[in-house]
């Protein structure tokens, strides 16, 4: 077993929950530190989880110490209820955790962003994602990996009916060579790719992984 420490935010989401399981089962990491807003119904000897108030930075910033920070935190406007709340979760909380990690000497940062992220976009969601992507690159990490997948496909048992239908339609169109940039990506596969890049040392500080490159990692 190695002595590498992984830090994870967003562990209760679709991608984050899958990533957490893979990190706990990976001998490369000796411990996994999770910062979460609510309790996790999971016990593991490698798991260290802390329920935190992300609005109170000084209460948790000292906990963001280790080798790799994985960030899968995110929400939707439907859940957040307002663009102000969504911005707080999708940008403010994530940037504050990344800043704390950078200040504490964490070497590697792996972020799940979004297809179409662009800080100059006219639209709120891609603009927010793009702003985070741009701002974290200014921090002092040695390695930064930003993933911009298309549609994320949760475990089949967790898919809502409308999601199942959407994925079936897009998969059918993909077979015809259409909407390839919207090819669904299983969250388990995304988590696997995130861990793979986190273990590598590269001369290039920042790498942005778009949909067409994620599958080939």
C-alpha positions in Angstrom: 0.0 0.0 0.0 1.2 3.5 -0.8 0.8 6.5 1.6 -1.0 8.7 -0.8 -4.0 10.7 0.6 -7.0 11.6 -1.6 -9.4 14.4 -0.7 -12.9 14.4 -2.2 -15.7 16.9 -2.3 -19.0 16.0 -3.9 -19.0 12.4 -2.5 -22.8 12.1 -2.3 -23.4 12.9 -6.0 -23.6 10.4 -8.8 -20.0 10.7 -9.9 -18.6 11.4 -6.5 -20.2 8.3 -4.8 -18.8 6.1 -7.5 -15.4 7.8 -7.2 -15.4 7.3 -3.5 -15.9 3.5 -3.7 -13.1 3.2 -6.3 -10.7 5.3 -4.2 -11.4 3.2 -1.1 -10.7 0.1 -3.1 -7.5 1.4 -4.7 -4.3 0.4 -2.8 -2.6 3.4 -4.2 -4.3 5.6 -1.6 -3.8 4.9 2.1 -6.7 7.2 3.1 -9.6 9.1 1.6 -10.6 12.4 3.3 -14.2 13.4 2.4 -15.7 16.8 3.1 -19.4 16.7 2.9 -22.5 18.7 3.8 -24.3 15.6 5.1 -23.5 12.3 6.5 -22.4 9.3 4.4 -23.8 5.9 5.2 -20.5 4.1 4.6 -17.8 2.7 6.9 -14.3 1.9 5.7 -10.9 1.8 7.5 -9.5 4.2 4.9 -12.4 6.7 5.1 -12.1 9.9 7.0 -15.2 12.0 6.5 -16.0 15.4 7.9 -19.4 17.1 7.9 -18.6 20.8 7.2 -20.2 24.1 6.6 -18.7 25.3 3.4 -19.7 28.9 4.2 -17.4 28.8 7.2 -14.0 28.4 5.4 -11.9 28.7 8.6 -13.7 25.7 10.1 -12.5 23.2 7.5 -9.6 24.7 5.4 -7.1 22.9 7.7 -8.6 19.5 6.7 -7.8 19.9 3.0 -4.4 18.2 3.2 -3.1 15.3 1.2 -1.8 14.5 -2.3 -4.8 14.7 -4.6 -7.9 16.8 -4.5 -10.9 15.3 -6.4 -13.8 17.7 -7.0 -17.1 16.4 -8.2 -19.3 18.9 -6.3 -22.2 20.4 -8.3 -25.9 20.9 -8.5 -28.7 21.9 -10.8 -30.9 24.9 -10.9 -33.9 22.7 -10.0 -32.2 21.6 -6.8 -30.5 24.9 -6.0 -33.7 26.9 -6.5 -31.8 30.0 -7.6 -28.8 31.0 -9.8 -27.2 32.6 -6.7 -27.3 29.3 -4.8 -26.2 27.3 -7.8 -23.2 29.7 -8.3 -22.3 29.2 -4.6 -22.1 25.5 -5.0 -20.8 25.2 -8.5 -18.2 27.9 -8.2 -17.6 29.5 -4.7 -17.4 26.3 -2.6 -15.3 24.5 -5.2 -12.9 27.4 -5.6 -12.5 27.9 -1.9 -11.7 24.2 -1.4 -9.2 24.3 -4.3 -7.6 27.4 -2.9 -7.3 25.8 0.6 -5.7 22.7 -1.0 -3.3 24.8 -3.0 -2.3 26.8 0.1 -1.8 23.5 2.0 0.6 22.1 -0.5 -1.7 19.5 -2.3 0.1 18.7 -5.6 -2.7 17.4 -7.8 -6.2 18.7 -8.6 -8.8 16.7 -10.5 -12.0 18.5 -11.4 -15.2 17.5 -13.1 -16.4 20.4 -15.1 -18.8 20.3 -18.0 -19.0 20.0 -21.8 -19.1 23.5 -23.2 -17.6 25.2 -20.2 -16.6 28.7 -21.2 -16.1 31.7 -18.9 -17.1 34.0 -21.8 -20.4 32.2 -22.5 -23.6 34.2 -22.6 -25.3 31.3 -20.7 -25.1 31.0 -16.9 -24.2 27.3 -16.5 -21.3 27.1 -19.0 -20.1 30.5 -17.9 -20.0 29.4 -14.2 -18.2 26.2 -15.1 -15.7 28.0 -17.4 -15.0 30.6 -14.7 -14.1 27.9 -12.2 -11.9 26.1 -14.8 -10.0 29.3 -15.5 -9.6 30.5 -11.9 -8.3 27.2 -10.5 -5.6 27.1 -13.2 -4.1 30.2 -11.5 -3.5 28.3 -8.3 -0.2 26.7 -7.4 -1.0 23.0 -8.1 1.7 21.0 -9.8 -0.9 19.1 -11.8 -4.4 20.1 -12.8 -6.8 17.8 -14.7 -10.1 19.2 -15.8 -12.7 16.8 -17.2 -15.4 18.1 -19.5 -17.7 15.1 -20.2 -21.0 15.2 -22.0 -24.0 13.5 -20.5 -23.2 11.5 -17.4 -24.9 8.1 -17.1 -25.6 6.9 -13.6 -25.9 3.3 -12.6 -28.9 1.7 -14.4 -30.7 1.1 -11.1 -30.5 4.8 -10.3 -31.7 6.2 -13.6 -35.0 8.0 -13.8 -37.3 7.0 -16.7 -36.7 10.2 -18.6 -32.9 9.6 -18.3 -33.3 6.0 -19.6 -35.2 7.3 -22.6 -32.8 10.1 -23.3 -29.8 7.8 -23.2 -31.4 5.2 -25.5 -32.1 8.0 -28.0 -28.6 9.4 -27.9 -27.0 6.0 -28.1 -29.1 5.3 -31.2 -28.0 8.6 -32.8 -24.4 7.9 -31.8 -24.5 4.7 -33.8 -25.5 6.8 -36.8 -22.5 9.1 -36.2 -24.8 11.9 -34.8 -24.4 13.9 -31.6 -21.0 12.3 -30.9 -20.1 15.2 -28.6 -23.1 14.2 -26.4 -22.1 10.5 -26.1 -23.2 9.3 -22.6 -20.4 8.5 -20.2 -21.0 6.1 -17.3 -20.0 7.7 -14.0 -18.0 4.6 -13.1 -15.8 5.0 -16.2 -15.3 8.7 -15.5 -14.2 8.0 -11.9 -11.8 5.4 -13.2 -10.2 7.9 -15.7 -10.0 10.5 -12.9 -8.0 8.1 -10.7 -5.7 7.1 -13.6 -4.6 10.7 -14.4 -4.2 11.5 -10.7 -1.5 8.8 -10.5 0.5 10.2 -13.4 3.2 12.8 -13.3 3.3 15.0 -16.4 5.5 17.9 -17.5 2.3 19.8 -18.5 0.7 21.5 -15.6 -2.9 21.7 -16.9 -4.7 19.2 -19.0 -8.2 19.6 -20.2 -9.9 16.3 -21.0 -12.8 16.7 -23.4 -15.3 13.9 -24.3 -13.3 12.6 -27.2 -10.1 12.3 -25.2 -11.6 11.0 -21.9 -12.5 7.7 -23.5 -8.9 7.2 -24.7 -7.1 7.8 -21.4 
